Amino acid sequence: MNFKRSDFPSDFEFGVATSAYQIEGHQFGGAGRTHWDTFAATPGNVVRAEHGGIACDHYHRFEADLDLVAHAGLDCYRFSTSWARVLPDGRGTINQEGLDFYDRLTDAMLARGIKPCVTLYHWEMPAALADLGGWRNRDVAKWFADFAEIIMGRIGDRMHSIATINEPWCVSWLSHFVGAHAPGLRDIRAAARAMHHVLLAHGTATQAMRAMGLGNLGAVFNLEWATPADDSDAARQAAAVQDAIYNRFFMGGVFDKAYPALALEGLEPHLPKGWQDDFECIGAPVDWCGINYYTRSLLAQAEGPWPHSQLVPGPLPKTQMGWEIYPQGLYDLLVRAARDYTGDLPLFVTENGMANADIAQAGAVQDDIRIDYINQHIAAVQRAIADGAPVQGYFLWSLLDNYEWSLGYEKRFGLVHVDFETLERVPKASFKALRQALRR
């Protein structure tokens, strides 16, 4: 790596991130079904209809996985809790096995000197609540706050930081308008309501946890730098609309208590009645802001209904996901977040990483391309800090190769290679290089 820990302030935090459904193994420990289980069981939704039943078997192997986090010299482990593991039907009867698991996981982190950074929801809606409309149903805000109170009532006292909902754009637009993720809808009314309700649930849960006396509460957004595909006015307009939907809608709701006009042009007719009255809750104060960043998007004008835009392929080198490698976008988004939304509030890069077609040979994985990716994006973070963005941490996605949602087990984001037949873990060259950088 081209950096070392001493290049950053002494309180700068390095971490690694995972999510529950992608690694734990959802068939274990009394967990209830989620909308990802049913989405994956529908032909054509997921590569080879793969699901998270076993995943990385982290449920049984978490001690060894946390040993890897500690061995890498990382400060923090960003993990998520599964709503359906704690409440199999999303509400009502508590599954004590689920609470016990997160209790053991928390204590195991602390025993290794790792700071626990929890995200309450990383995309797996309990199927019983999906039957009631899930994120389209306004009641989801109360259901989620109740879940937050239950799980944080058990482990909240030991959390270093708490985030509510990972990546609201993915939870709402990608899943209800594009249809690429569970529940797989392609409906602008469903999308608009999910976009609003996911922010309402964030605010409701934040208020509930404040009332419990919990602190260091944050909001996490996935952002993409929207770039016009050419110099035409039409492409610039398409990029501006994409930016409004993808980035400014969610950041604006939480930090400005308002939605951008360019997004409302298409969404307002479909938002729930009285949506304007929810901003005091949506804008409940947070203690930090997390930004997940992977790539940029290039936009051109498109025929047909709003938003009149389409993604076009870019010229830059790409990851296994087909995403352009564009570290400048991380710099731009961090600087803009501080300038336009968060001010002096601490910023964290809560996810950054790349998928690569890694192959284990003779007990080793030489992923030089990932080392280069990390170096480029760390340099972007350093430039953002130098230009005044109050970035206080950087988390890599992901600790392990895992279940990559609708793409099954093909796309490998991990610092640690997982053989999905044997579940053997092999630290990659990027893991070893990161360990050396953090321990220098």
N, C-alpha and C positions, 0 to 999 in steps of 0.2 A: 504494500500500500504506500501511497505517496504522502501519508499523513501519520501523525502520532498523537496520542492523547494530550500531550503537553502543548499541542498547537491550539488547544481550546481552553476556555476558562475552566477553573478547577471544579466548578459545579455543573459543567456540561455533562449531560447524561447520554450514554450510548446504550442502545437496547436492541432487542429483536422481538418480532411480533408473530403471532399465530392466531387462529380462530378455532373455536370449539368444534364445530361440525367438520371442519377440514382435517382435524388430526385425532380427535378423541376416540372415535368409534362409537357411533350413536346407538348401536344395538346393545350396548352394555349398561348396567347400572340402573335399570328401571326407567330409562328416558322414554318420553312419549314421542309419537310420530310428529314430524315437521312437514311443512310444505315442500321442503327439498326432497324428502322421501317420496312423496307422491309425484312431484315434478319429474324426478329421475325414473319413476316407474312408468311414465308415459312415453311411448316410443317416439324417438326423434328429438327429445329434449336434451339428452346428455349423451356424450360419446359412450358407446357400448352400454348405455343405461347404467353406468357406474354410479355408485352412491356412497354415502359416508358411514355405512354400517360398521366397518372395521377401520377404515382410513389408515392412520399410522399406529393405531392401538395405543395412543398416548394415555388412554384411561388406565391401562395396566403398566405402561412403561414411563410414566412421567418422571419418576426419580432419575432414571438414566438420562432422559431428555434434559432435565434441569441441570444435571451434571455437565452437559455440553454447554449450556448457557454460562455456567460458572467458569468452566474451563476456558471459554473464549474471552473471559475478562470483562464481560458485559455488566453494566450496572443494573439494568432493568429488564423485565420480561413482561411484554404486553400480551395478555391472553384475553380470551372472551369467555363468558358464561353462556351456557345453553339454557334458554328459557324452558324448553320442554324437558330438559333433564331435571330441573328443579320443580316445575309444575307441568306434569305430563299432559294435562288438558289446557294449559295456559293460565288457569285460575283454579281455585278450589283446593283439592287435596295436594299437599306437599309431598314430594318424594324425598324422604330423608337420606336415601343413598346418594342422591344428587348433591344435597347440601354437604354431606360428609365428604364427598369427593373434592369439592372446591375448598373445603376446610383443610384437607390433607395437602392439596396442591399449594395452598397459601403458606402453610407451615413449612413445607419442603423448600419453597423459595426463600423464606426468611432464614431457614437453617443454613442455606448456602450463601447468605449475604446478598441475595438478589431482591431488588425492590419490585413488589407486585403492582402492576399497572393494569387494571381491569377495564374491559369494555363490556357493557352489559348485554348488548345485542349486536351480533355479527351475522345477520341475514336469515336465521332459522326460526321462522314463525311457527309456533305450535299449530299442528294441523286442525285441532278443534277450534282455534280462533280464526284460522284461515277460512273455515266453513262459515264463519259469521261475517266474512268480508275482510278480515285482516286489517291491513293498513287503509282500506277504503272506509272502514267503520270508525266514526269519531270516538267510540268507546275504547278504542285501542289505547288512547292516551292514559285512561284510568287503569286498564289492564296492565300496561307496561309499568306504570308507577307502582302498582301493587307488587309486581315482580321485583322491581328495584328495592322496595322496602324489605321484601323477604330475603333476597340473596345478600343484600348489604347488611341486613340485621345479623347475618351469620358471619360474614367475612369483612365487612366494611371497616371495622376498627383496625385492620392490619393492612389496608390498601395504601400504597404510596400515592396513587392517582386513580381517578374514576372517570371514565368516559361513558356516555349514554349509548348512542347508536352509531355504529360504524358506517360511514359513507352514505348519507341520505340520498344522494343521486342514484346510487345503485339500488337501494332499497325501494325507491319509488319509480323514477323514470325508466331505468334500465329494465326493471321487472314488470312495470305496468303499461309502458308505452312501447318500448322496443321489444319486450317480451322475451329477452334473452335469459333471464333468471326467474326463479320461482317468485310469484305464481304463474309467470309466463303469459301475462295479458298484453294485448295491443289495443289500448282503449284510452283516449285522451282524458275522458272524465275520470276513469279510475286512476290515471297517473296524477292528475291535478289534485285529487283528494288525498292520494297517498303522499304526495309531496308536502301538502299542508299538515296532514296528520302526523307524519314522522317528526316534523318540527314541534308540533304541539305535544307529542309524547316526550320528546327530549326536554321541553320546558317543564312539563308536569312532573317527570321523574326528577329533574334537577331540583325543583321546589320541594319535593318529598324528601330527598336526601338532605337538603339544607335543614329541613325541619328535624331530621334525625341527628343533626349536629355534625354531619360529615363535611369534609372540605376537600380542596384540590380537585374540584369537579371541572370537567372540560367537555368540549364539543369537537368532533372529528369530521373533517370534510375531505372527500376526494376531489381534487381539482385538476383540470387540464388547461393548458394555455391554448386558447383558440386563435388560430392563425388563418387569415384569408389565403385561399389557394392561389390567387393572382392579385393583380393591382386594380381589379375592377371594383366599382362601387357595389355591385351585386355580391361579390365575394366578401367584401368588408361588412356588408349588412348581414350576410349569413354567419360570419364569425361572431359578430356582435350578439346576434340572437342566441347562438350556441353558448357563448360566454354567460349570457343572462340566465339561460336554463340550467346550465351545468354548474356554474360557479356562483354567480351573484344572487340567484334565488335563495340559496341556503345560507350563504354568509350574510346576505342582506336581512333575511328573516331574523336570524339570531342577534346580529350586532346593530342593525339599523331599525329593526322592528318595521320593516317594509319590504315589499317585493319589487323588483325592477320592472319598469314600464314595458320593456321589450318582452319580458316573459309574460306579463299580464295580458298583452295583446292576444295571445292564444289561449292562455290558461284561465283567465278570469271568468268566462262563462261557465266553466266546469268546476270552479272551487265551491266548497260547501257554503251554505248560507251563513252569514255572519262571520266569515273568515277574518274580517278586519278587526274583530273584537278580541282575537286570540294573541295579539302580539305582545301584550304585557307578560303573558305566560311564556310564549316562545322566546322572548328576549330576556328570560331570567338570567341574571349575571352568572358568568362562568369565570373560572380562575385561570384558564389557559385555553389555547386553541391548537388543535392538531390538524396537520395538513398531510394527506396521503398523495404522493405524486409519482407518476410513472412515465408519462409521455405528453405530447401535444396532440392537437387535432387540426387538420387542414380542412377548411370549409369552402364549398362552392354553392351557388344558388341551385335550387331544385324546383321543378314544376310540382303542382299539386297543392294539397292543404298546408297550412302553417305547420311547422316553422320554416318551410321553403328553403331548406338547406340539406346538403348531403356531404358526408365525409369523402375525401379523396385521398388516394395513397400519396405518401410523401417520399422525398428522395433520400432521406437519411438512413444510416444503418438501422436495422430493426432487430428486436428480440424475437424469441421463439413465439411470442404472442402476435407478432406482426406489428408491434408498436415501435415507433421511431424513438431512437435514443436522443433525447433533447434536454440536456441538463440546464440549459439557459432558462427553460420554462420553470424549473424549480426556483431559481433565483428570482425570476420575475414575479412569481406568485407569492413568495415570501415577502418580498419588498412591497407588493401591492396590498397584501393582507394587512401589514402593519400600517401602511399609509392610509388606506381607505376604510378599514374596519376595526382593527383590534388595538391600534395605538401601542401603548407600553405593555399590553398583556403578553405574557410569555407565549412564544410559538414553539411548537415541536413538529419535526418531520416524523409523523407517527407511522408511515409506511413509505418505503422506497426500495425498489429492487427489480430484478429482471428474471424472466423465464429463459432457460437455455436447455438445449437437448443434451444434457449431461449424461455421460456414460462412465460407470465405474469399471476400472480396469486394474487388476492386481491390487485391489484394496485402496485405490486412489481415484480422485476425480480432478482433472486439471481444467478448471474453469477460468482461464485467464480473462476471458471476455467479461465475466462478472466482476473481477477485480478492477478492470478498467472502468466499468460502469460505476462502481462504488466510488472510485477515485474522482471521476468526473463530477458526480453529484455531491460528494463531500466538498469539493472545491467550490461548487455553486453555493453551498450553505455558508462556507467561509466568506465568500464575497458578499452574500446577503448580510451577514453579521457585520462585516466591515462597513457596509453602507447603512447600518442602523437598524436592521431588523432584529428584534430581541429573541433570536432562536436559542433555545436552551437545551435541545436534545435532538437526537437522530436515531430512529429505529429502522432496522432493516426488515424487509419482508423477503424471506421468511426463515425461521429456524430450520424447518424441515420441508423437503419435497412433500406435497400433500394433495388432497382432493381439490382440484381447481374447478369446482362448480360444474357448469355445463360442459366443460372441456375434460372432465374426468381426471384421470391420473397421468395424462400425457405431458402437461406443461410443468416444468420443474423450476420453482422459484427458490429452493432451499439453499442455505449454506451447508446443509447436511443432506447427503444423498440417501434416499430410502428405496430399498428393493421391495416393491409392493407384493412380491411373492413370499419372501422370507421375513420382511420388515427389518432387515439389518440396516443399521445406520453407518454411513461412512462420511466423516467430515471432508468437505471439498477443499481444494486449494484456497478458495476465497475465505473459508472459515479459518484456516491456518494463518493466512496473511492478515486477517482482521485481528486475530489473537495477538500476533506479533506487534501490530500497530498499537493496540490498546495497552499492551504490557511494556512497551518501550518507555 
